[in-house]
Amino acid sequence: MQGRGGHGSRPETTIDPIVIASSIVGRLQTIVSREIAPKETAVVTVGRLNAGTKNNIIPDSAELGLTIRSYSEDVRERMLAAIERIVSAEAAASGAPDPVIVRAESFPVTVNGDNATERTMVAFRSAFGDDTVFDPGQVSGSEDVGLLATAASAPLVYWILGGTHPATYRAAAEAGSIDRDIPSNHSAYFAPEVQPTLNRGVAALVIATREWLRV
């Protein structure tokens, strides 16, 4: 967001990009709640807001970093259009210069191959037991591995490796508090059990490789 900096004691001489950015953060939440149907899946997250260097100085600019997730290209394009519309409108409402919008990394939806996934899961269940291998359903994480699979014309099997101590996970599951009590990756409290997580992760790669190479 582009503004006009100045002294914090004289805001009337400035165009405050922090105020504009703050309005944008709140308004962006309406994309999912008011523009995307409940039956569709969408996520808009502002993960970064950088502005200013000192308490009594209004900066010239503010920078927001966003991530969005969807399961369809149509929803994705509607979200991107809404983001640009909201950001531009908030800038115009404040009399600010046009914002600079940059689209960074982007990956298509990651889709596992049905037959390849089932074959790999059978191998995993044989090695690890039926109760430790399951389909978690759709998740909103993103990966670029789908690009590799498409480029190589190879079936994709993307799996998630658990790293929480079984007793801790079971207790949270019974209490219905997994999302609250089990820190996710990128959390400052994310601390998977080193063992057997590391050995199981390596074993899973070896088992999948041997299954597909028939070694």
Order of alpha helices (4+ residues) and beta strands (2+ residues): beta-alpha-beta-beta-beta-alpha-alpha-alpha-alpha-alpha-alpha
